[in-house]
């Protein structure tokens, strides 16, 4: 599958899971963030998506991708990593 196809698939799954605009979401075991960034686009900029994974390097890479995505979709989502 291509990146765009994966994103469309992710949106379909998230919609079926009941993710809606205005929610606060925890992506537990987020890995590379296949669902994290689409969730942020759905919930909107006034809410947050928390990404949690045991692999710090993966989280750091996800946060870099999230920063790029937030520049493109500033009005659609906001992501922040919870710190210990």
Protein Blocks (a to p, Z undefined) as FASTA:
>chain_A
ZZklmmmmmmmmmmmnopaehiacddehklnolmmmmmmmmnopkbccddddfblklmmm
mmmmmmmmmmmmmmmoccddddZZ
